[in-house]
Amino acid sequence: MDNMLGAGGGAIGQFPLEQWFYEMPVCTRWWTAATVATSLLVQCHIITPFQLFYSFRAVFVKNQFWRLITTFVYFGPLSLDLLFHVFFLQRYSRLLEESSGRSPAHFSWLLLYATSILLCLSPMLSMPFLGSALSSSLVYIWSRRNPETRLSFLGLLVFTAPYLPWVLMAFSLVPHGTVPKDEICGVIVGHVWYFFSDVYPSLHNGQRPLDPPEWWQRIFEARPTDTGAQEINNEIAAAAAPELR
């Protein structure tokens, strides 16, 4: 955040916001950019939310295939609620992607898994927009992988990271008065990934059934990886832990 506001040194010739944008790993960078751009287009009345939500009939009968993507990048018009979503989206998506070594292979496979499952569940649960559910999946996975990290919500409630999804769920429940089924669905999808990626291997001789296949990894194998990514992940988490806003 200091880089965003211009504190500290940055790359010569780059504005602070530009530097912050390009420091994000590739998947997080373009998901964040697409989210902001989509809300701007809706705010300017260039497109409408009715063109963005996921519908099985619209996609597979009317061939409106863009809805497979737009359902995950629209969080609503420009508002404080959108800012809240973008903050959590880029923060925990970035932490997860950097912990995978900044290699897009593993993180993009996680996104493919989560989006595919959520698209299958959407018609049954009447969830036309799936961005919040996908974001909740990533928050849940990060929280389970960082059980000792202490967080503070609005400076009032201090808790450890595994409680974060439930705190956010309660925060959504209070103003809206309804159970956030999209966030619950995201937690379930995230838990399945966490179990088979972090718990199952230790019980079954290291087998990792949800790891990306070799052909998927070969698509990204030419990209350089950052061997210090885990240290970066821990430093970012520690720096951000004192307070959530």
N, C-alpha and C positions, 0 to 999 in steps of 0.2 A: 504493500500500500504506500510505503514511503516513496518507492520509485514512481508510482502513479502521480504523487503530489510533487515530485521533483526533488525530493531529498536525496542526498548522496550523489555519487558520480554515476554517469550513464554513458552509453556509447555516443561518440561525437556525431552530430548531425541527426540524432533521433530525438523526437519529443518524448516526454515521460510516458504518455499514454501509448505511443507507438512502441516504445521499448518494452513496456509491460505486456503489450499484445504479442510481440514476437518472442518474448521469453517463455510464453506458454507452449507446452508441447502441442504437436500438430492437431491431434483429434480435439483436444479441449479448445484450442484456438479457434477452429472453424465452427465448432458447435456454439461457442459463445458468440462469435460474429454472426452466425446465421440466426440465433435467437434475437439479438438486438436488431438486426436488419429486418427480420420478419415483423417485429412489433412496430418498427418505424413505418414500414409499408402499410400496415393496417391503420396506424394512426393518421397517415396521409391519405387514406381512403383509396389507395392504389389497388389493394386487394382487400378481401373481407375474410373473417374467420370461417365463413361457410365454404370457402375454397381450400381450407387448410386441414380440417378435421379428418380423421380416419373413418372410412366407411367401407365395408367389404364390397358392397354393391358398386359404390363409386369407383373403387380401385379395379376390381376384377371383372366388372360388367361394362362400365363406362370407360375403362382404361385410363383413369386419372391416377397414374402411378406416383405422381409427386406427393400425394397424400401419405405415402409410406414414410416420407421424410419430414414433411411439414408438421405432422402431428407431434413430433418430438422437439420442434424448435419454436412453437408458439406457446407462450405462457400468459398471454393477455396483452392489452394495450399498455402504453407507457404509463407507469405508475410506481409508487413505492413498493407494491407487491412484486412487480416485475424486477425491480432492483434487488429485492430480497432473493428472488429465485436465481437471478444471474450471479449474485455473490456466492451462493452455495453451490451452484452449478460449476462455476469456474474454479472455485477453491478446492472442492473435494474431487472433482474430475481431474484437476491438475495434480493433486497429491497422488492419486491412484496411478495416473499415467506416468508420472515421474518415478514412482516406486517400481515400475516395470522396466526401468532403465531407459526411459524415453524412446523405447522401440515401439512403433505403432502396432506391431504384430499382436502382442498379447492383449493390449488394451482395446484395440479395434475388434478383436475376437470377443472380448467381454461385451462390448457394445452390440455386436451382432447377435450374441446370445440373448442379451436382455431385451433388445428391440424385437427380436423374433417372438420371444415368449409373450411379451406385452401385446404385440399385434394379434396373437392368437387368443389372448384373454379379453381383448377389448370388446368384441361383439357380445360376449357372454355377460360382461359386467357393465355394459353401457358407458364406456369411457372413450369419448371421441378424441380427447387430447391426452397424450401420453408423456409429455415432457416431465411433469412432476413425478410420475411413477418411475421414469428412468433415472431422474436425479436422486430420488429416494433410494433406489437400488445402490447407487454409487456411494451415497452417504452411509448406508448400512454396512457395506463391505469395508469402507475405510474405518468406520467406528469399531468393527470387530477385530480388525488387524492392528488397532492401536488402543488396546484396553487400558493402558496406564495413563493415557493422556487426559489431563484435567481441563475442563472447559467451563466457561462462565457465560450464562445466558442473560444478556442485558444487565450484567453486573449484579444480578439478584440471586440467581440459582447456580450453584457450583456442583458439577457432577463429572463423572468419568465418561469417556467417549462412547462406550457401548449404550449409554442411555440417550445419546443424541437423537436418533430417529424418533424415539418416543416423545422426547421433549418437543421436537418440531411438529409431531403429529398433534400433541395437545395444544400447541400454539395455533395450529390451523383450525382445531376444533372450536376453540373459544370464540373467535369472531364470526365463524360461519355457522356454528351450531349443528353441524352434521359431521358424521364420521368420514374422514378423508380416505375413501376407499382406494383412490389411486395411490396414495402413499403406503397404505397397507399392502396393496398388491406389489408395489416396488420393494418393500421390505421382504416379502416372501420370495420374490425373484432373486433378490440379493442374497438371501440366506441360502438358497439352493447353490448358488455359485460359490459362496464362502465355504459351505460344507464340503463340496466336492473338490475345491481347490486347496483348502487349508486344513481340513479335518480328515477327510477320507484318505489322503495319501499316507498319513502316519498309521492308519489302521490296515492298509492293504498294500504293504511293501512298496510304497512310493508311487503307486499308480495314480495318474492324474487324468481322469476321463474328460475333463472340460478344457484341457490345454489345447491350443490351436494346432491343427494338423500341420504336417511338414510343408504341404503345398501352400498353405496360407503364410507360413513363416518365410518361405522362399520369396514371396512377393515383396517382403520388406527387408530381406537379408542384406541388401546393398546399403541400407541406411546405417550410419554410425550410431553406436550406442554409448551412453554415458555411464561409465563404471561407478561414478560417485553419486548416482541418482538416489540411492537409498539414504545416503547422508543428507542430501538436499531435501528429501522428503521429510526426514526427521527434524531438520532445522526449521523448515517452513511450518510444520505442525507445532513445534515448540514455541515459535515466535507468535503464532496466531492463537495459541491455546488460552492465554489469559482472559480473553473476552470475545464473545460472539455478538455481533450486532447485525 
